[in-house]
Amino acid sequence: MGDFPAEDEKSMTEKKRARRAFDAAFKLQVVRMVRDQGLSVGQVCRDMNLTDSGVRRWLEQFDEEAAGRPGAGKPLTAEQQRIRQLEAENRQLKSDNDLLKKVSAFFARGLK
């Protein structure tokens, strides 16, 4: 019996948390707790049951956005969310425009 761990002694892989999703407003609130209130990342993580790496990633994303760069993850601020939306719309419109140019050139050749 000593060869196997007790059922309540779970391995590290079994103790891993289920992946949770947080919206941009929550992430921004956590970032502001660290930046504006001066709380440490560790303290915020303990108080809110978050992982250190996740909060640090949000802080890095916020810093990138504050510097005017897009950052790696989903945008946190409303401005960056709007910029990403407009950039996607711009790409779609350019693609549509290119397609229309090709179609009009095709039909123009048929008229000659």
N, C-alpha and C positions, 0 to 999 in steps of 0.2 A: 504494500500500500504506500510505502514511502517513495516509490519511484514516480508517482504521478502527483501533480499539484492538486490541491483541493479545488473544488468547483468554484469557490469564491475567489480564488487566486487566478485571475484571468491574465493571459499573456498581454503584452503591449499591443499587439495587433487587434485583440478582442476589445481592448479598452479605448480604441480610437473612436472619436466622435463621428457621428453622422455628419455629412457635409451639409452645411446650412447656407442659405442664401440671404443676403442683406441688401436692402435697397439703398440707393444713392443718398437719400436723406439721413438714414441711420449711420452710414459710413462717414458722412460729413459731420454729423453730431459727435462721433467718436474722435475724429480728427480735431475738431474744435476743443474738445475736452483736453487733449494733449497740448495743442498750440496755444489756445487762449487762456485756459485755466491753469496751465503749467503742471498738470498731472503727468506722472511718468507713464510710459507705455506699459510697463509691468503692472502698475496699479490699476490702470484702466482695464487691462486684460483680466486681472483677478476680479475686479468689481463687476464686470459685465460678462464674465465667462467666455472670453474671446481668446484666440491664439495670438501669440506675439507676432508671428510672421504675417498674419493677416492684417493686423493693425499697422505694422511697419509698411506693408505694401500700400495700404490706403494713404498713409502719410506721404510716401514717395509719389503716388499718383497725384495727390493734392499739390505737392510742391511743383511737379511738372506742369500742372494746369495753371498754377499761379505764375509760372514763368512764361506762359503762353505756348507751351509745347503740349501736344496731345496726350502724352503718357501712354502706358502700355495697356491698362485695363479699361473697364467701362468708365466713362466720365462721371465725376462726382458733382461738379458744379453745373448749375442750369445753363450757364454760358457755354461750357464745353459740350454739354449735351446738344444744345442748339447748333453749335458749330458742326458737330459730327453729323447731325441730321441734314444740315444744309450741304455739307460736302457729299453725302450720299445722294442727295437729290441732284446736285450738280453733275455727279458722275453719270447718273441715269439719264439726265437731259442731254449730255454730250453723246452718250451712246445712241439715244433715240435720234439725235440730229445726224450722226454719222450714217445711221441706217437710212434715214430719209434722203440724204445726199446720194447714196448708192442706188436707191430705188429710182430716184428722179433721173439719174444718169442712165440707168438701164432703159427706162421708158423713153428718154430723149433719143437714144440710139435707134429705138424701134420706129420713131416717127420719120427718120431720114430716109 
